[in-house]
Amino acid sequence: MRPIEEIGAALGLGPRDLIPYGPTKAKIRLQVLEARRQSPKGKLVVVSSITPTPAGEGKTTITIGLGQALVRLGRRAVIALREPSIGPIMGVKGGGTGGGRAQVVPVDEINLHFTGDLHAVAAAHNLLAAVLDNHLYHDNVLRIDPRQILWRRVIDMNDRALRHVVVGLGGRTQGVPHEGGFLITAASEVMALLCLAEDLADLKARLRRILVAFTYDGEPVLAEALKVEGAMAALLRDALLPNLVQTLEGTPALVHGG
């Protein structure tokens, strides 16, 4: 593997544009995007809806191979992939970094905790759930109907036993009992908003509009009513920055979001 600074240089990025996470991966500062908004636009090739072959050649492998092929043809190319989720990695599906000579590296780090983005998404998502339950416990001024809570919790693991649960058991000091459940972290609405947001202010505005429940009168309750969007955005501050890695042939690759 080449040093991540060399990979960044191939994209016109200097040392000040990168936040290294060791020698082979880095975050890209958002100021880079602002500085290049007026630059000529490149061409986008979307690889989608490919059913993997028995050998595992699906969207990721094809995307990586295509990017490497374009570089060999003398084109300036960069690959963009979603981050792997630990749940499927530990299940039948396996890793999400490609296969054969068409892989992004370092494989083990990308497939496992990488730069911590999915953990940050889980923390922000579950913070909203915790604040919601705390509001129910402390007088419920918003008159949230526990039977109409939409916001579940998340965990980055395949665990069907947690899909439908009851929380708040254990007596009056342990919260208000109500039905709940867990989604896999990649399916979190917070993850979707992270991928759509252009900057931290935009992310905070999107988090503010999350629908979490309904009141006894049928009125919607948004995250802004719980005054938690600022804390959620703080947890997601670094996760908002794109991750830069490389393929086995040194082609730049952005692996970000889920």
Protein Blocks (a to p, Z undefined) as FASTA:
>chain_A
ZZfklmmmmnopafklpccebjkbccddfklmmmmmmpccddddddehiacdfkopafkl
mmmmmmmmmmmnopacddddddddfklmmmmnopaebghjlccddfklmmmnmnommmmm
mmmmmmmmmmmmmmmmnoplnopafklcfbdcddddddfklmpccehihijknopcdddd
dddfklpmklmmmmmpmbfklmmmmmmmpcfbdcfkopacdfklnopmmmmmmmmmmmmp
ccddddfkopacddedZZ
